[in-house]
Every structure is written in structure tokens, then in C-alpha cells.
Amino acid sequence: MSVDKNSRYRSSHEWARKDGARYLVGISDHAQEALGDIVFVELPEVGKQLKQGEAFGVIESVKAASDVYMPMSGKVVAVNDAVSGDPALVNREPYAGGWLVAIEASAPAEWDGLLDPAAYEAEAGKE
């Protein structure tokens, strides 16, 4: 399992990483490994307002379908169309090309309340 040292995490395995004035959001390497081969990704529309902890999409794998939850409150300003056309990109590059949405945070301080990489690694390692 790898972690992105520049991201913060939810215990439900989503990450957020600052990217200029916005935040990229995706699922962790641990999550994609647990899901197995990802075959479908459903993402929200640009402009959708979401609260921290709210489900914003679905990831389907050969094993199961799982909701994906917002690590931070904000407005979706971009979706990664590349993962819609190639869902396995999430498996191959969970922290790079496999990001899911970009948000404009409405409560940037929520980022500080997420798990840092060491805390997430310790928590995910217990599973």
C-alpha cells in the first residue's frame, strides 16, 4: 500500500490534495487494491455543491460497487473524464491520473481535520 505524502485522508479511504486554488479528490491505493479491477466510475456534474462526508459518486469493480464520499465540503469544478473512459486508471494511478473530481473548497479548514499520511497509513494497516 502506498500513500501520497501531499494528501490528507478520510478513514473511508478518500483523499484530498491541494492543487493551486482547488483540491483534487480520489480514492487511496489501499481502497483500489481492496476493490480489485475497477470497471465503472460514476461522477457528479460540475457545479454540484457537496458537504464533507456526502456520497458523490460510485466506483464499481469486478467484486463490488462502492460509494465514494467527499473528504471536504465544496463545489465540483472539474471531473476527470479520463477515468470515465478508462476506469482502470484508478487502479493504475490512484494519486495521479486516477483522481476523480476537483473541488473549490467551501470550508478549507476541513483539510486540517483529515488524517495525515502517517495516521492514515496506520489506520488502513489495521484492516
DSSP file (Angstrom, degrees, kcal/mol; ACC not computed):
  #  RESIDUE AA STRUCTURE BP1 BP2  ACC     N-H-->O    O-->H-N    N-H-->O    O-->H-N    TCO  KAPPA ALPHA  PHI   PSI    X-CA   Y-CA   Z-CA
    1    1 A M              0   0    0      0, 0.0     2,-0.3     0, 0.0   124,-0.0   0.000 360.0 360.0 360.0 131.1    0.0    0.0    0.0
    2    2 A S        -     0   0    0      2,-0.0    27,-0.6     0, 0.0    28,-0.4  -0.842 360.0-157.8-112.2 154.0    1.3    3.4   -0.9
    3    3 A V        -     0   0    0     -2,-0.3     2,-0.7    26,-0.1    92,-0.0  -0.949  22.3-120.5-126.1 150.8    0.2    6.8    0.4
    4    4 A D    >   -     0   0    0     -2,-0.3     3,-1.7     1,-0.1    -2,-0.0  -0.826  17.7-152.5 -89.7 117.0    0.6   10.2   -1.2
    5    5 A K  T 3  S+     0   0    0     -2,-0.7    -1,-0.1     1,-0.3   113,-0.1   0.627  92.9  56.1 -67.5 -13.3    2.6   12.3    1.3
    6    6 A N  T 3  S+     0   0    0    110,-0.1    12,-0.5   111,-0.1    -1,-0.3   0.375  98.0  79.4 -98.3   3.3    0.9   15.5    0.0
    7    7 A S  E <   -A   17   0A   0     -3,-1.7     2,-0.3    10,-0.2    10,-0.2  -0.642  65.4-141.9-108.3 164.9   -2.7   14.3    0.6
    8    8 A R  E     -A   16   0A   0      8,-2.4     8,-2.3    -2,-0.2     2,-0.3  -0.904  25.9-146.2-120.3 155.4   -5.0   14.1    3.6
    9    9 A Y  E     -AB  15 115A   0    106,-2.5   106,-2.9    -2,-0.3     2,-0.3  -0.845  14.6-138.3-129.5 154.3   -7.3   11.2    4.1
   10   10 A R    >   -     0   0    0      4,-2.5     3,-1.9    -2,-0.3   104,-0.1  -0.767  35.1-118.3 -97.2 154.2  -10.7   10.1    5.4
   11   11 A S  T 3  S+     0   0    0     -2,-0.3    -1,-0.1     1,-0.3   103,-0.0   0.699 115.3  67.9 -66.2 -16.4  -10.9    6.8    7.2
   12   12 A S  T 3  S-     0   0    0      2,-0.1    -1,-0.3    57,-0.0    57,-0.1   0.290 122.9-104.8 -86.3  10.4  -13.2    5.7    4.4
   13   13 A H  S <  S+     0   0    0     -3,-1.9    15,-2.9     1,-0.3     2,-0.3   0.606  77.0 130.0  82.4  17.2  -10.2    5.8    2.1
   14   14 A E  E     - C   0  27A   0     13,-0.2    -4,-2.5    17,-0.1     2,-0.3  -0.726  39.5-155.6 -93.0 152.9  -10.8    9.0    0.1
   15   15 A W  E     -AC   9  26A   0     11,-2.6    11,-1.6    -2,-0.3     2,-0.4  -0.893  10.1-160.2-125.7 158.3   -8.0   11.6   -0.2
   16   16 A A  E     -AC   8  25A   0     -8,-2.3    -8,-2.4    -2,-0.3     2,-0.4  -0.996  10.0-175.0-134.4 139.4   -7.8   15.3   -0.9
   17   17 A R  E     -AC   7  24A   0      7,-2.1     7,-2.7    -2,-0.4   -10,-0.2  -0.998  29.9-113.6-137.6 132.2   -4.7   17.2   -2.2
   18   18 A K  E     + C   0  23A   0    -12,-0.5     5,-0.2    -2,-0.4     2,-0.2  -0.401  32.2 178.2 -62.4 135.8   -4.2   20.9   -2.6
   19   19 A D  E >   - C   0  22A   0      3,-3.3     3,-1.6     1,-0.2     2,-0.4  -0.709  61.2 -66.4-141.7  82.9   -3.8   21.8   -6.3
   20   20 A G  T 3  S-     0   0    0      1,-0.3    -1,-0.2    -2,-0.2     0, 0.0  -0.578 116.8 -14.0  68.7-125.5   -3.4   25.5   -6.6
   21   21 A A  T 3  S+     0   0    0     -2,-0.4    84,-0.3    -3,-0.1    -1,-0.3   0.477 134.0  57.2 -87.3  -3.2   -6.7   27.1   -5.5
   22   22 A R  E <  S-C   19   0A   0     -3,-1.6    -3,-3.3    82,-0.1     2,-0.4  -0.636  76.1-125.2-120.0 177.7   -8.6   23.8   -5.7
   23   23 A Y  E     -CD  18 103A   0     80,-2.3    80,-2.9    -5,-0.2     2,-0.3  -0.991  14.4-141.5-125.7 133.9   -8.4   20.4   -4.2
   24   24 A L  E     -CD  17 102A   0     -7,-2.7    -7,-2.1    -2,-0.4     2,-0.4  -0.710  19.9-159.8 -88.1 147.6   -8.2   17.1   -6.2
   25   25 A V  E     +CD  16 101A   0     76,-2.6    75,-3.2    -2,-0.3    76,-1.3  -0.982  24.4 133.6-131.3 139.6  -10.1   14.2   -4.7
   26   26 A G  E     -C   15   0A   0    -11,-1.6   -11,-2.6    -2,-0.4     2,-0.3  -0.885  50.1 -80.5-160.0-168.4   -9.7   10.4   -5.3
   27   27 A I  E     -C   14   0A   0     71,-0.3   -13,-0.2    -2,-0.3   -14,-0.1  -0.816  47.7-105.4-109.4 154.6   -9.5    7.1   -3.5
   28   28 A S     >  -     0   0    0    -15,-2.9     4,-2.4    -2,-0.3     5,-0.2  -0.191  24.3-111.6 -75.2 164.5   -6.4    5.7   -1.9
   29   29 A D  H  > S+     0   0    0    -27,-0.6     4,-2.2     1,-0.2     5,-0.2   0.886 120.8  55.9 -59.2 -40.1   -4.2    2.9   -3.2
   30   30 A H  H  > S+     0   0    0    -28,-0.4     4,-2.2     1,-0.2    -1,-0.2   0.919 107.8  48.4 -58.9 -44.6   -5.4    0.8   -0.3
   31   31 A A  H  > S+     0   0    0    -18,-0.2     4,-2.3     1,-0.2    -2,-0.2   0.921 110.9  48.6 -64.5 -45.1   -9.1    1.3   -1.5
   32   32 A Q  H  X S+     0   0    0     -4,-2.4     4,-1.8     1,-0.2    -1,-0.2   0.880 111.3  51.2 -66.5 -34.7   -8.3    0.5   -5.1
   33   33 A E  H  < S+     0   0    0     -4,-2.2    -1,-0.2    -5,-0.2    -2,-0.2   0.921 110.9  48.0 -64.0 -43.4   -6.5   -2.7   -4.1
   34   34 A A  H  < S+     0   0    0     -4,-2.2    -2,-0.2     1,-0.2    -1,-0.2   0.860 112.6  49.4 -65.5 -36.0   -9.4   -3.8   -1.9
   35   35 A L  H  < S-     0   0    0     -4,-2.3    28,-0.7     1,-0.2    29,-0.3   0.849  95.9-156.3 -71.9 -34.0  -11.9   -3.2   -4.7
   36   36 A G     <  +     0   0    0     -4,-1.8     2,-0.4    -5,-0.2    -1,-0.2  -0.567  57.2   9.4  85.6-157.0   -9.9   -5.1   -7.4
   37   37 A D  S    S-     0   0    0     -2,-0.2    25,-1.8     1,-0.1     2,-0.4  -0.402  75.7-141.9 -64.6 114.8  -10.3   -4.3  -11.1
   38   38 A I  E     +G   61   0B   0     -2,-0.4    23,-0.3    23,-0.2    53,-0.1  -0.648  27.3 170.2 -82.2 129.3  -12.4   -1.2  -11.4
   39   39 A V  E     +     0   0B   0     21,-2.6     2,-0.3    -2,-0.4    22,-0.2   0.547  60.7  23.8-117.1 -12.9  -14.8   -1.4  -14.4
   40   40 A F  E     -G   60   0B   0     20,-1.7    20,-3.0    47,-0.1     2,-0.4  -0.978  53.3-168.1-157.2 140.8  -17.1    1.7  -14.0
   41   41 A V  E     -G   59   0B   0     -2,-0.3     2,-0.5    18,-0.2    18,-0.2  -0.995   5.5-163.7-132.7 126.9  -16.9    5.1  -12.3
   42   42 A E  E     -G   58   0B   0     16,-3.1    16,-1.7    -2,-0.4    14,-0.1  -0.955  16.6-176.9-110.8 123.7  -19.9    7.4  -11.8
   43   43 A L        -     0   0    0     -2,-0.5    14,-0.2    14,-0.2    36,-0.1  -0.814  24.9-105.6-120.4 158.3  -19.1   11.0  -11.0
   44   44 A P        -     0   0    0      0, 0.0     2,-0.2     0, 0.0    -1,-0.1  -0.206  41.7 -93.0 -75.4 170.9  -21.1   14.1  -10.2
   45   45 A E    >   -     0   0    0      1,-0.1     3,-1.8    34,-0.0    31,-0.2  -0.560  45.3 -96.4 -81.5 148.6  -21.8   17.0  -12.5
   46   46 A V  T 3  S+     0   0    0      1,-0.2    31,-0.2    -2,-0.2    -1,-0.1  -0.416 112.5  35.8 -59.5 137.4  -19.6   20.1  -12.5
   47   47 A G  T 3  S+     0   0    0     29,-3.2    -1,-0.2     1,-0.3     2,-0.2   0.199  81.3 138.2 100.5 -14.5  -21.2   22.7  -10.3
   48   48 A K    <   -     0   0    0     -3,-1.8    28,-2.6    28,-0.1     2,-0.4  -0.457  47.5-139.8 -68.7 131.6  -22.6   20.3   -7.8
   49   49 A Q  E     -E   75   0A   0     26,-0.2     2,-0.3    -2,-0.2    26,-0.2  -0.794  25.8-177.4 -91.3 131.7  -22.3   21.5   -4.1
   50   50 A L  E     -E   74   0A   0     24,-2.8    24,-2.7    -2,-0.4     2,-0.3  -0.961  18.8-136.0-133.2 149.1  -21.4   18.7   -1.7
   51   51 A K    >   -     0   0    0     -2,-0.3     3,-2.3    22,-0.2    19,-0.3  -0.707  42.0 -84.5-100.2 154.7  -20.8   18.5    2.0
   52   52 A Q  T 3  S+     0   0    0     -2,-0.3    21,-0.1     1,-0.3     3,-0.1  -0.326 118.1  19.4 -54.8 132.7  -18.0   16.7    3.8
   53   53 A G  T 3  S+     0   0    0     17,-3.1    -1,-0.3     1,-0.3     2,-0.3   0.310  93.1 130.6  88.1  -8.6  -18.9   13.1    4.2
   54   54 A E    <   -     0   0    0     -3,-2.3    16,-2.4    16,-0.1    -1,-0.3  -0.578  65.5-111.0 -80.5 139.1  -21.6   13.2    1.5
   55   55 A A  E     + H   0  69B   0     -2,-0.3    14,-0.3    14,-0.2    -4,-0.1  -0.493  39.3 171.5 -66.6 134.2  -21.5   10.4   -1.2
   56   56 A F  E     -     0   0B   0     12,-3.2     2,-0.3     1,-0.3    13,-0.2   0.472  56.7  -6.1-123.7  -6.3  -20.6   12.0   -4.5
   57   57 A G  E     - H   0  68B   0     11,-1.1    11,-2.3   -14,-0.2     2,-0.4  -0.975  59.7-113.1-170.6-179.9  -20.1    9.0   -6.8
   58   58 A V  E     -GH  42  67B   0    -16,-1.7   -16,-3.1    -2,-0.3     2,-0.5  -0.993  13.6-161.0-133.7 138.2  -19.9    5.3   -7.2
   59   59 A I  E     -GH  41  66B   0      7,-2.9     7,-2.8    -2,-0.4     2,-0.4  -0.987  11.9-163.3-118.4 125.0  -17.0    3.0   -8.2
   60   60 A E  E     +GH  40  65B   0    -20,-3.0   -21,-2.6    -2,-0.5   -20,-1.7  -0.900  11.2 174.7-109.7 136.2  -17.8   -0.5   -9.5
   61   61 A S  E     -G   38   0B   0      3,-3.3   -23,-0.2    -2,-0.4   -25,-0.1  -0.694  51.7 -92.8-123.6-179.8  -15.3   -3.3   -9.6
   62   62 A V  S    S+     0   0    0    -25,-1.8   -26,-0.1    -2,-0.2   -24,-0.1   0.712 127.3  42.7 -66.7 -17.8  -15.5   -6.9  -10.5
   63   63 A K  S    S-     0   0    0    -28,-0.7     2,-0.3     1,-0.3    -1,-0.2   0.842 124.3 -27.9 -94.2 -40.8  -16.1   -7.5   -6.8
   64   64 A A        -     0   0    0    -29,-0.3    -3,-3.3     2,-0.0     2,-0.4  -0.966  51.6-105.6-165.4 170.1  -18.5   -4.8   -5.7
   65   65 A A  E     -H   60   0B   0     -2,-0.3     2,-0.4    -5,-0.3    -5,-0.2  -0.962  37.7-172.6-112.0 135.7  -19.9   -1.3   -6.1
   66   66 A S  E     -H   59   0B   0     -7,-2.8    -7,-2.9    -2,-0.4     2,-0.1  -0.986  21.9-125.7-132.9 137.9  -18.9    1.3   -3.5
   67   67 A D  E     -H   58   0B   0     -2,-0.4     2,-0.4    -9,-0.2    -9,-0.2  -0.456  22.9-140.2 -71.5 153.5  -20.0    4.8   -2.8
   68   68 A V  E     -H   57   0B   0    -11,-2.3   -12,-3.2    -2,-0.1   -11,-1.1  -0.974  16.9-149.4-118.5 133.7  -17.3    7.5   -2.7
   69   69 A Y  E     -H   55   0B   0     -2,-0.4   -14,-0.2   -14,-0.3   -15,-0.1  -0.793  18.6-108.2-112.3 146.0  -17.5   10.2    0.0
   70   70 A M        -     0   0    0    -16,-2.4   -17,-3.1   -19,-0.3   -16,-0.1  -0.515  17.0-161.3 -70.5 126.4  -16.4   13.8    0.0
   71   71 A P  S    S+     0   0    0      0, 0.0     2,-0.3     0, 0.0    -1,-0.2   0.737  80.0  19.6 -75.9 -21.4  -13.3   14.4    2.2
   72   72 A M  S    S-     0   0    0    -21,-0.1     2,-0.2   -18,-0.1   -19,-0.1  -0.977  85.7-104.5-145.1 153.9  -14.2   18.2    2.2
   73   73 A S        +     0   0    0     -2,-0.3    33,-1.6    34,-0.3    34,-0.8  -0.543  63.6 103.8 -75.9 144.5  -17.2   20.4    1.5
   74   74 A G  E     -EF  50 105A   0    -24,-2.7   -24,-2.8    31,-0.3     2,-0.5  -0.972  65.7 -70.8 167.4-178.1  -17.1   22.3   -1.8
   75   75 A K  E     -EF  49 104A   0     29,-2.1    29,-2.5    -2,-0.3     2,-0.4  -0.871  44.9-118.5-104.3 132.1  -18.3   22.8   -5.3
   76   76 A V  E     + F   0 103A   0    -28,-2.6   -29,-3.2    -2,-0.5    27,-0.3  -0.567  35.7 171.6 -69.1 120.9  -17.2   20.4   -8.0
   77   77 A V  E     +     0   0A   0     25,-2.9     2,-0.3    -2,-0.4    26,-0.2   0.544  65.2   9.5-108.5 -12.1  -15.2   22.4  -10.5
   78   78 A A  E     - F   0 102A   0     24,-1.4    24,-2.7   -33,-0.1     2,-0.4  -0.961  57.4-153.3-161.6 148.3  -13.9   19.5  -12.7
   79   79 A V  E     - F   0 101A   0     -2,-0.3     2,-1.3    22,-0.2    22,-0.2  -0.940  32.1-114.2-119.8 149.7  -14.4   15.8  -13.2
   80   80 A N    >>  -     0   0    0     20,-2.6     3,-1.2    -2,-0.4     4,-0.7  -0.677  29.9-176.6 -86.6  94.1  -11.8   13.5  -14.5
   81   81 A D  H 3> S+     0   0    0     -2,-1.3     4,-1.7     1,-0.3     3,-0.4   0.759  75.9  72.4 -61.6 -24.7  -13.3   12.4  -17.8
   82   82 A A  H 3> S+     0   0    0      1,-0.2     4,-1.7     2,-0.2    -1,-0.3   0.864  95.1  50.8 -61.0 -35.5  -10.3   10.1  -18.3
   83   83 A V  H <4 S+     0   0    0     -3,-1.2    -1,-0.2    16,-0.2    -2,-0.2   0.770 104.3  58.0 -76.1 -23.0  -11.5    7.7  -15.6
   84   84 A S  H  < S+     0   0    0     -4,-0.7    -1,-0.2    -3,-0.4    -2,-0.2   0.909 114.3  37.7 -67.7 -40.3  -14.9    7.5  -17.2
   85   85 A G  H  < S+     0   0    0     -4,-1.7    -2,-0.2     1,-0.2    -1,-0.2   0.747 135.2  23.2 -80.1 -25.1  -13.3    6.3  -20.4
   86   86 A D    ><  +     0   0    0     -4,-1.7     3,-2.4    -5,-0.2     4,-0.3  -0.622  65.7 176.0-142.5  76.3  -10.7    4.1  -18.6
   87   87 A P  T >  S+     0   0    0      0, 0.0     3,-1.8     0, 0.0     4,-0.4   0.783  76.7  70.4 -56.1 -29.2  -11.9    3.2  -15.1
   88   88 A A  T 3> S+     0   0    0      1,-0.3     4,-2.2     2,-0.2     3,-0.4   0.625  76.4  83.2 -65.9 -11.0   -8.8    1.1  -14.5
   89   89 A L  H <> S+     0   0    0     -3,-2.4     4,-3.0     1,-0.2    -1,-0.3   0.842  84.2  59.5 -58.3 -32.6   -6.8    4.3  -14.4
   90   90 A V  H <4 S+     0   0    0     -3,-1.8    -1,-0.2    -4,-0.3    -2,-0.2   0.878 106.7  46.6 -63.7 -37.6   -7.9    4.5  -10.8
   91   91 A N  H  4 S+     0   0    0     -4,-0.4    -2,-0.2    -3,-0.4    -1,-0.2   0.914 118.1  41.1 -68.0 -42.9   -6.2    1.1  -10.2
   92   92 A R  H  < S+     0   0    0     -4,-2.2    -2,-0.2     1,-0.2    -3,-0.2   0.875 133.7  14.4 -76.4 -37.6   -3.0    2.1  -12.0
   93   93 A E    ><> +     0   0    0     -4,-3.0     5,-2.5    -5,-0.2     3,-0.9  -0.509  63.8 164.3-138.8  66.0   -2.6    5.7  -10.8
   94   94 A P  T 3 5S+     0   0    0      0, 0.0   -67,-0.2     0, 0.0    -1,-0.1   0.782  85.5  34.8 -60.9 -26.0   -4.8    6.4   -7.7
   95   95 A Y  T 3 5S+     0   0    0    -69,-0.1    -5,-0.1     4,-0.1   -67,-0.0   0.484 128.1  30.2-105.6  -3.9   -2.9    9.6   -6.8
   96   96 A A  T X 5S+     0   0    0     -3,-0.9     3,-1.3    -6,-0.1    -3,-0.1   0.450 131.3   2.2-117.4-104.1   -2.0   10.8  -10.3
   97   97 A G  T 3 5S+     0   0    0      1,-0.3    -7,-0.1    -8,-0.1   -14,-0.1   0.635 121.7  69.0 -65.9 -14.3   -4.1   10.3  -13.4
   98   98 A G  T 3 < +     0   0    0     -5,-2.5   -71,-0.3    -9,-0.3    -1,-0.3   0.205  65.4 130.9 -94.0  15.8   -6.8    8.4  -11.4
   99   99 A W    <   -     0   0    0     -3,-1.3   -73,-0.3   -73,-0.1   -16,-0.2  -0.287  44.7-153.8 -61.8 158.2   -8.2   11.4   -9.4
  100  100 A L        -     0   0    0    -75,-3.2   -20,-2.6     1,-0.4     2,-0.3   0.876  59.1  -1.8-104.4 -54.2  -12.0   11.7   -9.6
  101  101 A V  E     -DF  25  79A   0    -76,-1.3   -76,-2.6   -22,-0.2     2,-0.4  -0.942  52.0-138.8-138.3 159.1  -13.0   15.3   -9.0
  102  102 A A  E     -DF  24  78A   0    -24,-2.7   -25,-2.9    -2,-0.3   -24,-1.4  -0.971  28.0-166.9-114.8 136.7  -11.6   18.7   -8.4
  103  103 A I  E     -DF  23  76A   0    -80,-2.9   -80,-2.3    -2,-0.4     2,-0.7  -0.893  28.1-135.2-124.6 154.4  -13.4   20.9   -5.9
  104  104 A E  E     - F   0  75A   0    -29,-2.5   -29,-2.1    -2,-0.3   -82,-0.1  -0.946  43.1-127.4 -99.1 109.0  -13.4   24.6   -4.8
  105  105 A A  E     - F   0  74A   0     -2,-0.7   -31,-0.3   -84,-0.3     4,-0.0  -0.331  23.9-168.8 -66.5 134.0  -13.5   24.1   -1.0
  106  106 A S  S    S+     0   0    0    -33,-1.6   -32,-0.2     1,-0.2    -1,-0.2   0.605  92.3  29.7 -92.8 -15.3  -16.2   26.0    0.9
  107  107 A A    >   +     0   0    0    -34,-0.8     3,-2.6     1,-0.1     4,-0.3  -0.581  69.4 176.3-140.1  73.8  -14.5   25.1    4.2
  108  108 A P  G >  S+     0   0    0      0, 0.0     3,-1.5     0, 0.0     4,-0.4   0.745  74.8  71.0 -54.9 -25.7  -10.8   24.8    3.5
  109  109 A A  G >> S+     0   0    0      1,-0.3     3,-0.8     2,-0.2     4,-0.6   0.717  80.5  75.6 -65.0 -19.1  -10.1   24.3    7.3
  110  110 A E  G X4 S+     0   0    0     -3,-2.6     3,-0.9     1,-0.2     4,-0.5   0.816  83.3  67.3 -60.4 -28.7  -11.7   20.8    6.9
  111  111 A W  G X4 S+     0   0    0     -3,-1.5     3,-1.3    -4,-0.3    -1,-0.2   0.890  95.0  55.4 -57.9 -40.0   -8.5   19.7    5.2
  112  112 A D  G <4 S+     0   0    0     -3,-0.8    -1,-0.3    -4,-0.4    -2,-0.2   0.740 102.9  56.8 -66.2 -23.0   -6.6   20.2    8.5
  113  113 A G  G << S+     0   0    0     -3,-0.9    -1,-0.3    -4,-0.6    -2,-0.2   0.527  88.7  95.6 -86.7  -6.5   -9.1   17.8   10.2
  114  114 A L  S <  S-     0   0    0     -3,-1.3  -104,-0.2    -4,-0.5     2,-0.2  -0.373  90.6 -85.3 -79.3 163.9   -8.4   14.9    7.8
  115  115 A L  B     -B    9   0A   0   -106,-2.9  -106,-2.5    -2,-0.1    -1,-0.1  -0.471  40.9-130.2 -68.7 134.4   -5.9   12.2    8.6
  116  116 A D     >  -     0   0    0   -108,-0.2     4,-2.7    -2,-0.2     5,-0.3  -0.378  35.4 -94.8 -75.5 167.8   -2.3   13.0    7.7
  117  117 A P  H  > S+     0   0    0      0, 0.0     4,-2.6     0, 0.0     5,-0.2   0.869 124.4  48.7 -55.0 -41.8   -0.4   10.3    5.7
  118  118 A A  H  > S+     0   0    0      2,-0.2     4,-2.1     1,-0.2     5,-0.2   0.919 113.2  46.7 -65.8 -43.1    1.1    8.6    8.7
  119  119 A A  H  > S+     0   0    0      2,-0.2     4,-2.3     1,-0.2    -1,-0.2   0.903 114.1  48.1 -65.8 -40.9   -2.1    8.4   10.6
  120  120 A Y  H  X S+     0   0    0     -4,-2.7     4,-3.4     2,-0.2     5,-0.3   0.930 110.5  51.3 -64.5 -44.6   -4.0    7.1    7.5
  121  121 A E  H  X S+     0   0    0     -4,-2.6     4,-1.8    -5,-0.3    -2,-0.2   0.904 111.7  47.5 -59.8 -42.0   -1.3    4.5    6.9
  122  122 A A  H  < S+     0   0    0     -4,-2.1     4,-0.5     2,-0.2    -1,-0.2   0.915 115.6  45.0 -64.3 -43.9   -1.5    3.3   10.5
  123  123 A E  H >< S+     0   0    0     -4,-2.3     3,-1.2     1,-0.2     4,-0.4   0.931 114.7  46.4 -67.5 -46.5   -5.3    3.1   10.4
  124  124 A A  H >< S+     0   0    0     -4,-3.4     3,-1.3     1,-0.3    -1,-0.2   0.830 104.8  62.9 -66.9 -30.9   -5.5    1.4    7.0
  125  125 A G  T 3< S+     0   0    0     -4,-1.8    -1,-0.3    -5,-0.3    -2,-0.2   0.671  93.2  64.3 -67.9 -16.5   -2.8   -1.0    8.0
  126  126 A K  T <         0   0    0     -3,-1.2    -1,-0.2    -4,-0.5    -2,-0.2   0.661 360.0 360.0 -78.7 -16.6   -5.2   -2.3   10.8
  127  127 A E    <         0   0    0     -3,-1.3    -1,-0.2    -4,-0.4    -2,-0.1   0.489 360.0 360.0 -76.4 360.0   -7.7   -3.6    8.2
